[in-house]
Amino acid sequence: MANPLFLSVSLSLLILFHGCLARPGHGSSQQQNQCQLNNLEAREPDNRVEGEAGVIESWNHNDQQFQCTGSAVLRITVEQNGLHLPSYSNTPQLFHVVQGKGVLGVIFPGCPETFEESDEESQQQVRQGQQGRQGRQGQQEQEQQQGRQGQQGRQGQQGQQGQQGQQGRQRQSSQQQQDRHQKLRRIREGDIVAIPAGVVYWTYNDGDQDLVAVNFHHVGNVDNQLDQQPRRFYVAGNPEDEFNPNQRSNRRQQGKQQGQQGRQGRSQQGNGNNVYSGLDQQLLADALNVNQDVIQKLQGESDDRGNIVKVQGQLDLVVPPTSQSERQREQQLQQDLQQERQQHGRRNGIEETVCSLRLKENIADPSRADVYSPQAGRLSSVNAYNLPILDNLGLSAERGFLYRNGIYTPHWNNNAHAVVYAIRGRARVQVVDDNGNNVFDDEVSEGQVLPVPQNFVVASQASNEGFEWVAFKTHEKAKITPLAGRLSVLRALPDEVLENAFQLSQDEVQNVKYNRRQVTLFDSSSSSSSSPFPWKIIA
């Protein structure tokens, strides 16, 4: 029989470890005093950083409304054949592709290189190399020169010759190896993509138009163990700081001065702004087993192309082809997995591993809508139920399209802040705080961002041209409570409670509860207002 004391101690340790491993509460105590907001503002980007093949625009994350929601927002435009350099962030992030298509690479530490070049492709490269007579002759001359250097090395210092020979063999073997890398993903307009904190990713535009994405960084997330400043760590290039461009410029000048001083001393470092730049060149050369000329390129000393670079020629990537039928099969598989999770109540941990995580979900397809009204519009959401990685990131998103004069019911977000980005069109939006004060009553138009704090009531109505938006939310299972419609608070209250709370007659109670049969999206045809868009329009 087991010792009762041993069982008691074991149970206590189990509870302790379970509590340590459980995900802490959302948000940060540093944000609690940031939400004393008298007014909100729909803002255009404040900063702009231009690269060789694109531009990155950012909103001032030090603004009080972004501090309240613990968020930072970027809009990244990658031109055709442009490459947004590999980087990672101290915060988990969601980005939404609002235009174009491209290739996404995400690097998970320790995962195998599951994408590899075929034999036919490698043989084709060999044939192309054979056709280039001048290139082949140049390689032969280099090989002959290396041979002569090798003979001289045998007569000289054997240690140096051995090291050079080893590096030469490694270069030759690397030229012969087929390209292998981690999984690549196709991205297109309408995709929501989840990137965990500290995970390196890059994007490449192989489409026929600009690739435009809106990036939401959740600075207040528990996975951010630094301060409340968004930071992007670039692995390559000599980039600018898109969040604080002026500060990065100052640090760059300081880095150059320190680099000059370092050259005079024992240690030698690069002047770039990537994570390799601050490391000693000799240390890196030993770690990678390459010469210092390569290290200087890794450190980006003479690279002035910026955060987004132009690819010479075109990237020949190993990416599976996609078709409409394949996308339909993928959507059906996602639906089957979702039904299985709902039946069993939890994930079995087998259908997804870290290395094969599903990172994206397209929410722009009208056939995928969660809420649809032929007269008012449609809504699509992505959360931990249909994209399980969001359960770990503590984030979700919603994309909506209000038709002409359509209304999104007045509601509040129960458990999340929301940051709204206007994709197309215009809408009149009102936001009310806990004291019943109207903190925002204005128009939101294409390209603007409006943060909406948790529990603040928000209502919107599209203009004649309609309104399309994406809302990033700081909870993996964000919920709303409507103030109008079939699922509203008013509909759930007893008649007599409404009569006494609002001093309504029985007929008025019936009208308040049952005049709207839609759920969340309403058309304005049955509105009592004489104008389908009664609020003032700003020219």
C-alpha positions as CSV (number, residue, x, y, z in Angstrom):
1,M,0.0,0.0,0.0
2,A,1.3,3.4,-0.9
3,N,2.5,5.8,1.8
4,P,-0.2,8.4,2.4
5,L,2.5,11.1,3.1
6,F,4.2,10.3,-0.2
7,L,1.0,10.6,-2.1
8,S,0.2,13.9,-0.4
9,V,3.6,15.3,-1.3
10,S,3.3,14.0,-4.9
11,L,-0.1,15.6,-5.3
12,S,1.2,18.9,-4.0
13,L,4.1,18.9,-6.4
14,L,1.8,18.0,-9.3
15,I,-0.5,21.0,-8.5
16,L,2.6,23.3,-8.1
17,F,4.1,22.3,-11.5
18,H,0.7,22.5,-13.2
19,G,0.4,26.1,-11.9
20,C,3.9,27.0,-13.1
21,L,3.3,25.6,-16.6
22,A,-0.2,27.1,-17.0
23,R,-0.4,30.2,-19.1
24,P,-0.5,33.4,-16.9
25,G,-3.2,35.9,-17.2
26,H,-3.4,38.1,-20.2
27,G,-2.3,41.7,-20.3
28,S,0.1,43.5,-18.0
29,S,-0.2,45.5,-14.8
30,Q,1.8,48.2,-16.5
31,Q,-1.2,48.8,-18.8
32,Q,-3.8,49.3,-16.1
33,N,-3.2,53.0,-15.6
34,Q,-2.9,53.7,-19.4
35,C,-6.6,53.3,-20.1
36,Q,-7.8,56.5,-18.6
37,L,-8.8,57.8,-22.0
38,N,-10.8,60.9,-22.6
39,N,-10.9,60.4,-26.3
40,L,-9.7,58.1,-29.1
41,E,-8.3,58.9,-32.5
42,A,-8.2,57.1,-35.8
43,R,-4.6,57.6,-36.8
44,E,-2.5,57.5,-40.0
45,P,1.0,56.1,-39.8
46,D,3.5,58.3,-37.9
47,N,6.8,56.9,-39.2
48,R,8.1,55.7,-42.5
49,V,11.2,53.7,-43.3
50,E,12.1,53.1,-46.9
51,G,14.1,50.2,-48.2
52,E,15.5,49.2,-51.6
53,A,12.4,47.3,-52.5
54,G,9.6,48.5,-50.2
55,V,8.5,50.6,-47.3
56,I,7.6,50.0,-43.6
57,E,5.2,52.4,-41.9
58,S,4.5,52.4,-38.2
59,W,2.1,54.0,-35.8
60,N,3.4,55.7,-32.7
61,H,3.3,52.9,-30.1
62,N,3.9,55.5,-27.3
63,D,0.5,57.0,-27.9
64,Q,-1.7,56.5,-24.9
65,Q,-4.4,54.5,-26.8
66,F,-1.8,52.0,-28.1
67,Q,-0.3,51.9,-24.6
68,C,-3.7,51.0,-23.2
69,T,-4.2,48.2,-25.6
70,G,-0.6,47.0,-25.3
71,S,-0.2,47.0,-29.1
72,A,2.0,48.2,-31.9
73,V,1.1,48.3,-35.6
74,L,3.1,48.3,-38.8
75,R,2.1,48.3,-42.5
76,I,4.8,46.6,-44.6
77,T,4.8,47.0,-48.4
78,V,7.1,44.7,-50.3
79,E,7.5,45.5,-54.0
80,Q,7.7,42.9,-56.7
81,N,10.7,40.6,-56.3
82,G,11.4,42.2,-52.9
83,L,12.6,40.3,-49.9
84,H,11.8,41.4,-46.3
85,L,14.9,40.4,-44.4
86,P,14.7,37.6,-41.8
87,S,13.9,39.0,-38.3
88,Y,12.2,38.1,-35.0
89,S,10.3,40.1,-32.4
90,N,10.0,40.2,-28.6
91,T,6.2,40.0,-29.0
92,P,3.9,37.5,-30.6
93,Q,2.3,39.0,-33.7
94,L,-0.4,38.5,-36.3
95,F,-0.2,39.9,-39.7
96,H,-3.0,40.2,-42.3
97,V,-2.3,40.2,-46.0
98,V,-4.4,43.0,-47.5
99,Q,-3.0,42.9,-51.0
100,G,-0.9,40.6,-53.2
101,K,0.7,37.2,-52.6
102,G,4.1,35.8,-51.8
103,V,6.2,33.2,-49.9
104,L,6.6,33.0,-46.1
105,G,9.5,31.3,-44.4
106,V,9.3,30.6,-40.6
107,I,12.2,29.1,-38.8
108,F,11.4,26.9,-35.8
109,P,14.6,26.0,-33.8
110,G,15.4,22.3,-34.0
111,C,13.0,21.4,-36.8
112,P,14.3,19.3,-39.7
113,E,14.8,20.6,-43.2
114,T,11.8,19.0,-44.9
115,F,11.9,20.9,-48.2
116,E,14.7,19.9,-50.5
117,E,15.7,20.4,-54.1
118,S,15.0,17.6,-56.6
119,D,17.7,15.7,-58.5
120,E,16.3,17.0,-61.8
121,E,16.6,20.6,-60.5
122,S,20.2,20.0,-59.4
123,Q,21.1,18.3,-62.7
124,Q,19.5,21.3,-64.5
125,Q,21.7,23.6,-62.6
126,V,24.7,21.5,-63.5
127,R,23.8,21.7,-67.2
128,Q,23.4,25.4,-67.0
129,G,26.8,25.6,-65.4
130,Q,28.3,23.5,-68.2
131,Q,26.8,25.9,-70.8
132,G,28.6,28.8,-69.1
133,R,32.0,28.3,-70.6
134,Q,33.5,31.4,-69.2
135,G,32.2,30.6,-65.7
136,R,33.6,27.1,-66.0
137,Q,37.0,28.3,-67.1
138,G,37.0,30.8,-64.2
139,Q,36.3,28.0,-61.8
140,Q,39.1,25.9,-63.3
141,E,41.5,28.8,-62.9
142,Q,40.5,29.2,-59.3
143,E,41.0,25.5,-58.7
144,Q,44.4,25.6,-60.3
145,Q,45.4,28.6,-58.2
146,Q,44.2,26.8,-55.1
147,G,46.3,23.8,-56.1
148,R,49.4,25.9,-56.5
149,Q,48.7,27.5,-53.1
150,G,48.3,24.0,-51.7
151,Q,51.7,23.0,-53.0
152,Q,53.3,26.1,-51.6
153,G,51.5,25.4,-48.3
154,R,53.1,22.0,-48.1
155,Q,56.5,23.6,-48.4
156,G,55.5,26.2,-45.8
157,Q,53.5,25.9,-42.6
158,Q,51.6,22.7,-42.6
159,G,49.1,23.8,-40.0
160,Q,47.9,26.7,-42.1
161,Q,47.7,24.5,-45.2
162,G,45.6,22.0,-43.4
163,Q,43.1,24.6,-42.3
164,Q,42.9,26.1,-45.8
165,G,42.5,22.7,-47.3
166,Q,39.7,21.9,-44.9
167,Q,37.9,25.1,-45.8
168,G,38.4,24.5,-49.5
169,R,36.8,21.0,-49.2
170,Q,33.9,22.4,-47.3
171,R,33.3,25.0,-50.0
172,Q,33.4,22.4,-52.7
173,S,31.0,20.1,-50.7
174,S,28.6,23.0,-50.1
175,Q,28.5,23.6,-53.9
176,Q,27.6,20.0,-54.5
177,Q,24.9,19.7,-51.9
178,Q,21.3,20.1,-52.8
179,D,19.4,23.0,-51.2
180,R,17.5,21.9,-48.1
181,H,15.5,24.2,-45.8
182,Q,12.6,24.3,-43.5
183,K,9.0,24.4,-44.7
184,L,7.8,27.4,-46.9
185,R,4.2,28.6,-47.0
186,R,2.3,30.4,-49.7
187,I,0.5,33.6,-48.5
188,R,-2.2,35.6,-50.3
189,E,-4.7,38.3,-49.8
190,G,-7.0,37.6,-46.8
191,D,-4.5,35.4,-44.9
192,I,-4.1,35.9,-41.1
193,V,-0.6,34.7,-40.2
194,A,0.5,33.9,-36.6
195,I,4.2,34.4,-35.6
196,P,5.3,33.5,-32.1
197,A,7.7,35.7,-30.1
198,G,11.4,35.1,-30.9
199,V,10.7,33.1,-34.0
200,V,12.5,34.2,-37.2
201,Y,10.5,34.8,-40.3
202,W,10.9,36.4,-43.8
203,T,8.6,37.2,-46.7
204,Y,9.3,37.3,-50.5
205,N,7.0,38.9,-53.1
206,D,6.9,36.7,-56.2
207,G,3.5,38.1,-57.3
208,D,2.6,40.7,-59.9
209,Q,1.8,43.5,-57.5
210,D,2.9,44.9,-54.2
211,L,2.6,42.6,-51.2
212,V,1.0,44.7,-48.4
213,A,0.5,43.3,-44.9
214,V,-0.6,44.9,-41.6
215,N,1.4,43.6,-38.6
216,F,-0.1,43.6,-35.1
217,H,2.4,43.2,-32.2
218,H,1.0,42.4,-28.8
219,V,3.4,44.2,-26.6
220,G,1.4,43.5,-23.5
221,N,1.5,39.7,-24.1
222,V,2.9,37.4,-21.3
223,D,5.5,36.1,-23.8
224,N,7.1,39.5,-23.9
225,Q,9.5,39.4,-21.0
226,L,11.2,42.7,-21.9
227,D,9.7,46.2,-21.4
228,Q,6.6,47.6,-23.2
229,Q,8.6,48.6,-26.2
230,P,8.2,46.6,-29.5
231,R,11.5,45.5,-30.8
232,R,12.5,43.7,-34.1
233,F,15.8,41.9,-34.2
234,Y,17.1,41.6,-37.7
235,V,19.2,38.6,-38.6
236,A,20.5,40.0,-41.8
237,G,21.3,43.4,-43.5
238,N,21.8,46.8,-42.0
239,P,18.2,47.8,-41.3
240,E,16.5,50.8,-39.8
241,D,14.4,50.5,-36.6
242,E,10.8,50.8,-38.0
243,F,9.4,51.5,-34.6
244,N,11.9,54.2,-33.6
245,P,13.8,55.3,-36.7
246,N,15.4,58.3,-35.1
247,Q,16.8,56.3,-32.2
248,R,18.3,53.7,-34.5
249,S,20.0,56.4,-36.5
250,N,21.6,57.7,-33.3
251,R,22.6,54.2,-32.3
252,R,24.1,53.6,-35.8
253,Q,26.4,56.7,-35.4
254,Q,27.4,55.5,-31.9
255,G,28.1,52.1,-33.3
256,K,30.4,53.4,-36.0
257,Q,32.4,55.3,-33.4
258,Q,32.6,52.2,-31.2
259,G,33.6,50.1,-34.2
260,Q,36.5,52.5,-35.0
261,Q,37.6,52.3,-31.4
262,G,37.3,48.5,-31.5
263,R,39.5,48.2,-34.5
264,Q,42.2,50.0,-32.6
265,G,41.9,47.6,-29.7
266,R,41.8,43.8,-29.5
267,S,38.2,43.1,-30.5
268,Q,36.8,43.9,-33.9
269,Q,33.1,44.2,-34.5
270,G,30.8,45.1,-37.4
271,N,28.9,48.4,-37.9
272,G,25.7,46.9,-39.1
273,N,22.4,46.7,-37.2
274,N,21.7,43.0,-37.3
275,V,22.3,40.5,-34.5
276,Y,25.6,39.3,-36.0
277,S,27.0,42.9,-36.0
278,G,27.8,43.2,-32.4
279,L,29.8,39.9,-32.2
280,D,33.6,39.7,-32.6
281,Q,34.5,38.9,-36.1
282,Q,37.2,36.3,-35.2
283,L,34.8,34.6,-32.9
284,L,32.2,34.3,-35.7
285,A,34.8,33.2,-38.2
286,D,35.8,30.3,-35.8
287,A,32.1,29.5,-35.0
288,L,31.1,29.3,-38.7
289,N,34.5,28.0,-39.9
290,V,34.6,30.7,-42.7
291,N,37.0,33.6,-43.4
292,Q,36.5,37.1,-42.2
293,D,35.4,38.4,-45.6
294,V,32.3,36.3,-45.3
295,I,31.8,37.6,-41.7
296,Q,31.9,41.2,-42.8
297,K,29.0,40.4,-45.3
298,L,27.0,38.7,-42.5
299,Q,27.5,41.8,-40.3
300,G,26.2,44.1,-43.1
301,E,29.0,46.6,-42.8
302,S,28.6,48.0,-46.3
303,D,24.9,47.1,-46.8
304,D,22.7,50.2,-47.4
305,R,19.7,48.4,-48.9
306,G,17.5,48.8,-45.8
307,N,15.0,46.4,-44.3
308,I,13.5,45.2,-47.7
309,V,16.0,44.4,-50.4
310,K,15.7,43.8,-54.1
311,V,16.4,40.2,-55.2
312,Q,19.0,39.9,-58.0
313,G,17.2,37.9,-60.7
314,Q,14.5,35.9,-59.0
315,L,14.4,33.5,-56.0
316,D,14.2,29.9,-57.2
317,L,12.5,28.5,-54.1
318,V,11.4,24.9,-53.3
319,V,7.6,25.6,-52.8
320,P,4.8,23.2,-53.4
321,P,2.4,24.5,-56.1
322,T,-1.1,25.5,-55.0
323,S,-4.3,25.4,-56.9
324,Q,-7.9,26.1,-56.1
325,S,-8.7,22.4,-55.7
326,E,-5.8,22.1,-53.2
327,R,-7.1,25.1,-51.2
328,Q,-10.5,23.5,-51.1
329,R,-9.0,20.3,-49.8
330,E,-7.1,22.2,-47.2
331,Q,-10.3,24.0,-46.1
332,Q,-12.1,20.7,-45.9
333,L,-9.3,19.2,-43.8
334,Q,-9.5,22.2,-41.4
335,Q,-13.2,21.8,-41.0
336,D,-12.8,18.1,-40.3
337,L,-10.1,18.8,-37.7
338,Q,-12.3,21.5,-36.1
339,Q,-15.3,19.1,-35.8
340,E,-13.0,16.4,-34.3
341,R,-11.7,18.9,-31.7
342,Q,-15.3,19.9,-30.8
343,Q,-16.4,16.3,-30.4
344,H,-13.5,15.3,-28.2
345,G,-13.3,18.6,-26.4
346,R,-9.6,19.0,-26.8
347,R,-6.7,18.5,-29.2
348,N,-5.1,15.1,-29.1
349,G,-1.6,16.5,-29.7
350,I,-1.0,14.3,-32.7
351,E,-2.5,16.2,-35.7
352,E,0.0,19.1,-35.2
353,T,3.6,19.2,-34.0
354,V,5.7,22.2,-33.5
355,C,7.5,21.7,-36.8
356,S,4.3,21.4,-38.9
357,L,2.1,24.0,-37.1
358,R,-0.5,25.6,-39.2
359,L,0.2,29.3,-39.1
360,K,-2.3,30.9,-41.4
361,E,-6.0,31.0,-42.1
362,N,-7.7,32.9,-44.9
363,I,-10.6,35.0,-43.7
364,A,-11.4,37.0,-46.8
365,D,-13.2,34.3,-48.8
366,P,-17.0,35.1,-48.7
367,S,-17.8,31.4,-48.6
368,R,-16.0,31.1,-45.3
369,A,-18.1,33.8,-43.5
370,D,-19.3,33.1,-40.0
371,V,-22.0,35.7,-40.1
372,Y,-23.7,36.7,-43.3
373,S,-26.6,39.1,-44.2
374,P,-27.4,39.7,-47.9
375,Q,-28.4,43.2,-47.1
376,A,-25.8,44.2,-44.4
377,G,-22.5,42.3,-45.0
378,R,-20.4,39.5,-43.5
379,L,-18.0,38.6,-40.7
380,S,-15.2,36.1,-40.5
381,S,-13.2,35.3,-37.4
382,V,-10.1,33.3,-36.6
383,N,-9.3,32.1,-33.1
384,A,-8.0,29.2,-31.1
385,Y,-10.8,26.9,-32.3
386,N,-9.9,27.1,-36.0
387,L,-6.2,28.0,-35.8
388,P,-4.9,26.2,-32.7
389,I,-1.5,28.1,-32.5
390,L,-3.5,31.2,-31.4
391,D,-4.2,29.3,-28.1
392,N,-0.5,29.7,-27.3
393,L,-0.2,33.3,-28.6
394,G,-3.3,34.6,-26.8
395,L,-4.5,36.4,-30.0
396,S,-7.4,36.3,-32.5
397,A,-8.7,38.3,-35.4
398,E,-11.9,39.3,-37.2
399,R,-12.4,40.6,-40.7
400,G,-15.7,42.3,-41.6
401,F,-17.3,43.8,-44.7
402,L,-20.3,46.1,-44.3
403,Y,-22.3,46.7,-47.4
404,R,-23.6,50.1,-48.3
405,N,-25.0,51.8,-45.1
406,G,-24.7,48.4,-43.2
407,I,-24.6,48.5,-39.4
408,Y,-22.4,46.5,-37.1
409,T,-24.4,46.2,-33.9
410,P,-23.3,48.2,-30.8
411,H,-21.3,45.8,-28.7
412,W,-18.3,45.4,-26.4
413,N,-15.4,43.0,-26.4
414,N,-15.8,40.9,-23.2
415,N,-12.2,39.8,-22.7
416,A,-10.0,41.6,-25.2
417,H,-8.7,44.8,-26.6
418,A,-9.3,45.3,-30.3
419,V,-7.2,47.2,-32.8
420,V,-9.1,48.0,-36.0
421,Y,-7.4,48.6,-39.4
422,A,-9.5,50.0,-42.2
423,I,-8.8,48.0,-45.4
424,R,-11.2,49.8,-47.8
425,G,-14.1,52.2,-47.7
426,R,-15.3,54.4,-44.9
427,A,-17.5,54.1,-41.8
428,R,-18.8,56.2,-39.0
429,V,-17.7,54.8,-35.7
430,Q,-18.7,55.7,-32.1
431,V,-17.0,54.4,-28.9
432,V,-18.3,54.9,-25.4
433,D,-16.4,54.4,-22.1
434,D,-17.4,53.2,-18.7
435,N,-18.9,56.6,-17.7
436,G,-21.1,56.8,-20.8
437,N,-18.9,59.3,-22.4
438,N,-18.5,59.3,-26.1
439,V,-14.7,59.1,-26.5
440,F,-14.8,58.7,-30.3
441,D,-17.4,59.8,-32.8
442,D,-15.8,60.2,-36.2
443,E,-15.1,58.7,-39.6
444,V,-12.6,55.8,-40.1
445,S,-11.3,55.5,-43.6
446,E,-8.9,53.4,-45.6
447,G,-5.4,53.0,-44.0
448,Q,-6.4,54.3,-40.6
449,V,-6.0,52.4,-37.3
450,L,-8.4,52.7,-34.3
451,P,-7.7,51.0,-31.0
452,V,-10.8,50.0,-29.0
453,P,-10.1,49.2,-25.3
454,Q,-11.7,46.2,-23.6
455,N,-15.4,46.6,-22.6
456,F,-15.7,50.0,-24.4
457,V,-18.9,50.0,-26.4
458,V,-18.4,50.4,-30.2
459,A,-20.9,50.9,-33.0
460,S,-20.3,51.5,-36.7
461,Q,-22.2,52.1,-39.9
462,A,-20.7,52.0,-43.4
463,S,-20.9,54.8,-45.9
464,N,-22.4,54.5,-49.4
465,E,-19.1,52.9,-50.6
466,G,-19.2,50.2,-47.9
467,F,-16.5,49.4,-45.3
468,E,-14.0,46.6,-45.0
469,W,-11.8,46.1,-41.9
470,V,-9.7,43.7,-39.9
471,A,-9.7,43.8,-36.1
472,F,-6.8,42.2,-34.1
473,K,-7.8,41.1,-30.6
474,T,-5.7,40.3,-27.5
475,H,-7.4,37.0,-26.5
476,E,-7.3,33.7,-28.3
477,K,-11.1,33.2,-27.8
478,A,-12.4,36.8,-27.9
479,K,-16.1,37.2,-27.2
480,I,-18.5,40.1,-27.8
481,T,-21.8,41.1,-26.2
482,P,-24.3,42.8,-28.5
483,L,-26.5,45.6,-27.3
484,A,-29.0,45.1,-30.2
485,G,-30.2,42.2,-32.2
486,R,-31.4,38.7,-31.6
487,L,-28.6,37.9,-29.1
488,S,-28.5,41.2,-27.4
489,V,-28.6,41.9,-23.7
490,L,-32.0,43.5,-24.1
491,R,-33.4,40.3,-25.7
492,A,-32.2,38.3,-22.7
493,L,-33.8,40.4,-20.0
494,P,-37.4,39.7,-18.7
495,D,-40.0,42.2,-19.9
496,E,-40.7,43.5,-16.4
497,V,-37.1,44.2,-15.8
498,L,-36.9,46.3,-18.9
499,E,-40.1,48.1,-18.0
500,N,-38.8,49.2,-14.6
501,A,-35.2,49.7,-15.6
502,F,-35.9,52.0,-18.6
503,Q,-39.4,53.1,-17.7
504,L,-40.9,51.6,-20.9
505,S,-44.4,50.6,-21.7
506,Q,-45.2,47.0,-22.6
507,D,-45.5,47.9,-26.3
508,E,-42.1,49.7,-26.2
509,V,-40.5,46.6,-24.5
510,Q,-41.8,44.4,-27.3
511,N,-40.4,46.8,-29.9
512,V,-37.0,47.0,-28.2
513,K,-36.7,43.2,-27.9
514,Y,-38.1,41.9,-31.2
515,N,-37.8,44.6,-33.9
516,R,-34.4,43.3,-34.9
517,R,-34.2,39.7,-35.8
518,Q,-30.7,39.7,-37.2
519,V,-27.7,38.7,-35.0
520,T,-24.9,41.3,-35.4
521,L,-25.1,42.9,-38.9
522,F,-28.1,45.1,-39.7
523,D,-29.3,46.8,-42.9
524,S,-30.5,50.4,-42.5
525,S,-33.7,50.1,-44.6
526,S,-35.9,49.6,-41.6
527,S,-34.2,52.3,-39.5
528,S,-36.4,55.1,-38.2
529,S,-34.0,57.6,-39.5
530,S,-35.0,59.4,-42.7
531,S,-31.4,59.2,-44.0
532,P,-29.7,55.9,-44.6
533,F,-26.4,57.4,-43.3
534,P,-27.6,59.9,-40.7
535,W,-24.2,60.8,-39.3
536,K,-22.2,63.7,-40.6
537,I,-19.8,62.8,-43.4
538,I,-16.4,64.4,-43.4
539,A,-15.2,65.3,-46.9
